[in-house]
């Protein structure tokens, strides 16, 4: 599933491609995504102008001049494709086509775990998608004190806690492992054992890793592609994720003795770490 860097990359590409533009028509060929797309939603969208774009957590928002916002979630395999030509030849799994004055957006999703909706902009904050969403990692109020406060009562591994979108949004399995490696904190420790100074390191690492991933267009491991079909490049900079048995970049240990990067399963998700550097 695309995480914050991938979603931010796609959002930025859509914004740069379209800018402020009028939606001429939207056609929905398959309403059975993660949630069924409501009948008549097209009438709220066609003829309106896109005035700005946002990312909230792992969601992309397009805010319209009529008081509504389009909400997109890419799910496991969703992809947004952009075209300048007006007549686009559709392929299998192209479920939504949105034509604007500046080009065409096509939403393709083989697994159909993605989401598309249109909500009143004023209701977005308290909607079922965002009402319980935690702080954004780049919010000025996301600091060591905030993280320490929210981890203090969590009797679960710190790696699992970082995946909790009600604490901090946008971090998924890939970046949680990379962040803890960068902060030199073991994913085996309980969240309520993490000290304030360690929270400060984790906050710095979160912003560092996410910023680098955004700069490199995100991580392409399986389904994720950018809007032009190209792949991200941050997977080439992963230190531990999906590298079990290998030597981590900063370790001077003997891989023949300690086995290199470890892989375990926490809350049903794979975790990768170095038990020499991460304590």
N, C-alpha and C positions, 0 to 999 in steps of 0.2 A: 504494500500500500504506500503510495507517495506520502512522504512526510513534509514537514515545513519547508525545507529547501526546494523540493521539487514543486510544491504548490506555489511558492513564491516565484520561482522561475517561470512557471506557466502563466501566472497572473501578470507578471511584468511583460511577458511577450505579447499577451493579449492586449494589454493597455498600450504598448508601443505600436502594435499593428493597427488597432482600431481608433484609438484616441476617443474623443467625444464624437459620437456618431448616432445616426437615427437607425433604429431597427425597422426594417421594411416589412419583414414577415418572418414568422417562426413556424416550422413544421415539425411535428412530433410523429415519428413513424413507429415507435415502440414505447408505450407508457409504463411497461412493467420493468422498472429498475428496482433499486433497493426498496423504494416506496413507489407506489403507483402514482404517476403524474396525473393530477386532477384534470378532468374534462373542462374545457373552456379557459384554461390558463393562458392560451395564446392571445385572447382578447385583451388581457392585462398588459401584454408585452408589445405587440405590433403597433408601430406608430410612435412609440416613445423614444426618448434620447438617452443614451448611456452618458452619464455625467462624470462618473469616476469609478475606480476599481479598488477593491480591498482584499486582503487576505485575513481571515480570522481562523486561527488554528490551521486546520487542514482544508478549510473551505475557501472558495473564491466567490466574492460578491461583486456584482455589477449593479451599481445604484442608478436608478432611472429618474427622469425628471417628473414622473407622474406619481411619485410617492411610493413606488414599489422597488424591490431589489431582487435580482436573480441570484439564486444560491446554487452553487455547483460543488459537488464532492466527487472526486475521481474514483473512489472505491479502490478495488484491487487492480483493475485493468483498464480503467477509463482513460481516454485520451482526447484532447481537444486539438483539432486540426484547423488551420487557417488558410484561406484562399483569397486571392485578389479577383480572380475571374468569377463572374456571376453564375455561370452554369457549371456546377460541380458534378462529376460522375460519382455517384455513391457506391460504396462497397459494402460487403457483409458487416453487420454490427454497427452501421451508421444509424443511430437512433434519433438524433435531433439535428436539424439544420436551421441555423439562424442567419438570415440575410440582412446585411446592413448596407448603408450607403458607401461604406469603406471596404467592404469585402464580406466573406462568408465564413461562419464558424460551423464546424461539424463535430458533433460529439459521438465518439465511437467507444463501445464498451462490450467486449466479448462476454464477460462474466456477469454483466449487469448488476454489479454491486455498487455502482455509482448512484448519485442522487442529483436531481434537478427540481427546483421549486421556485415559486415567486411569492414573496412575502411583502407586507407593508414594511417599509424601511423603519418606521418608528417602532415596530414590533420585533425587530430583529434581535435586539439585546436580550429580550426575555423569551425568545422562542425556544422550542424543544432542542434546537441545535446548539444554541449559544447560552441558554439560561444558566447552566451549571459549568460553563467553560472557565477554566482558570486563566491566569494572567499570561500575556504574550511574553516570550523570552526577551524581546527587545523593548518591552515597556520599562520606563525609567523607574517604576516602583518595584520591579523584579530585582531584588537584591538578596544579600545573605540573610538579613533578618526575616524577610518574607519566606524564604525557603526553609530556614530553620524552624520557624513557627509552624509551617504546614507539614514538615516532616516529623515534628516532635512526638506526635501521637500515632505515627504509622509503624505498626509492628510487622513490617514486611520488608523484603530486601529493597535497598535503595534503587537498584535497577528497575524493579517493578514500580516503585513509587514515581520514578521519572516518566513512566508511561501513563500515569494518571492525568488525564486531560483536565481534571478539575483543579489540579495544583498548578501546572504550567502546561500550556497548550502547544501542540505541534511536534513534540518530540516522540518519535517512534522507536522501533527496535534497533534499527541501524545506529542512529545517533546517540541513543542511550548508552550503548556499549562504547562508542568512540569518545563520548563525553567523560565517562568514568575513567577510561584509560588516560585521557589527557589530564584529568584532575588527580590521578594516581589514587583513586578510591576503589576499594574492592566491591564488586557487585554483590558479594555474599553478606555484607554487613546490613543490619537492619537500619531502616531510615531513621528511627528514633535514637540511633547511636551516633549519627553523624553530628560532629561538633560545628559550632558557628564558623570557625575559621575554615573548616572543610567545605561548608556551604558556600563560603565566599569563593573558594577555588572552583567549585562546581558551577557557580553562576558564570564566572569568567570563562570556563571551558565550554559551557553551553553556547555562549555568544560567539566564542572563537570558532568552534566547530561548525555551527550553523552558518555563520558568515562565510567561512571558507567553502562550505558546500554550495551556498547560493552563488558565490563567485564562480564556481566550477560547474554550474548548471545542474546540481543535484547528483544523485547516485542512480545509475541504471544497472540493476541486477537481473531484471526479468522483463517486466511489462512497461516500465516508465520510459516515455520518450517526450522530448520537447515538442512544441507545436509544429515545427518544421520536419519532424520525424527523426531528428538527430538525437544522440544519447547524451546523458550527462557524463562528467568525467571525475566526479569526486570518489567514485568507487576505486579509482586508481590510487587514491590517497588514504584509503582506509588503513588504520594501524592494526586493528584486531578483528574487526567484523568479518566473519566467514574465512578466517585465516587460522583455524585450529591446527595445531601441530607445527606451525611456522614460528620463526623467531620474531618477536616484536621489534620495531625499529630502534627503541632506546635501550633494549636489554643487553647486558653483557654476560648473561648466564650461559651455561653449556646446554644447548638444546638436546643433546644426547642423554643428559642426566635428568632434566626436568620436563622434557616433552614439549616445550614451547607453549604457544598460546592455547589456553584451555577453552573447551566448549561445554556448557551445561545448559539445562533447560529450567527456566524459571517462569512460573505461571503460564506454561505452555509455549513459551517463546525462547528461542536460542539466545544465549548470552556468551560473549567472547571476552576473555580477559587474560592478563598476565599476572600470575599469582606471585611473581617475584617483585614487580614494581607496584602493584596495587595492593594496598593494605587497609 
